[in-house]
Amino acid sequence: MNETHVIMDEAAIRRALTRIAHEILEKNKGIEGCVLVGIKTRGVPLAQRIAKRIFEIEGTPVACGEIDISSYRDDRQKSDATINCQELFGESQVSIEGKTVILFDDVLYTGRTIRAAMDALMDCGRPQMIQLAVLADRGHRELPIRADYVGKNVPTSRTEEIEVFLTEIDDNEEVRISSRREVLV
């Protein structure tokens, strides 16, 4: 039997992203020299929303791209495929060389997705710094990776799951925690 609870509704997500936008601006003393990169799938709309909020706050546009790290994951069969760096920022041809790259993902768990994203980024250039922003940090790291910006820390057990739903992808806006209960017979 599964038990599901909403831990962030639409308003809570909006507030968390606004706070993260302000924290990014404060930590980096503005947005000059920064580029935002969303990890497919749900990291992309999060990066785009932050870019929009930063523009609303500062009046300055910030480069925003997306990265598909599926060929870099260590839990999949190795392939010779590497990231197409030209596709990272589409038509804008933004370089990450010497820039502060802020990676976005929906949930930080073991850290393996972030490691794969950093490997992919390094194949596209040498950023000055990489920072990490996540909507939810659930703990249970297997690699020494931590987020610089966190929407919500959610202590979980390994039997629980965090699900993020974003309007751009799911036509719904919330973060849920699910736990499996064993049914005794």
Order of alpha helices (4+ residues) and beta strands (2+ residues): beta-alpha-beta-alpha-beta-alpha-beta-alpha-beta-beta-beta-alpha-beta
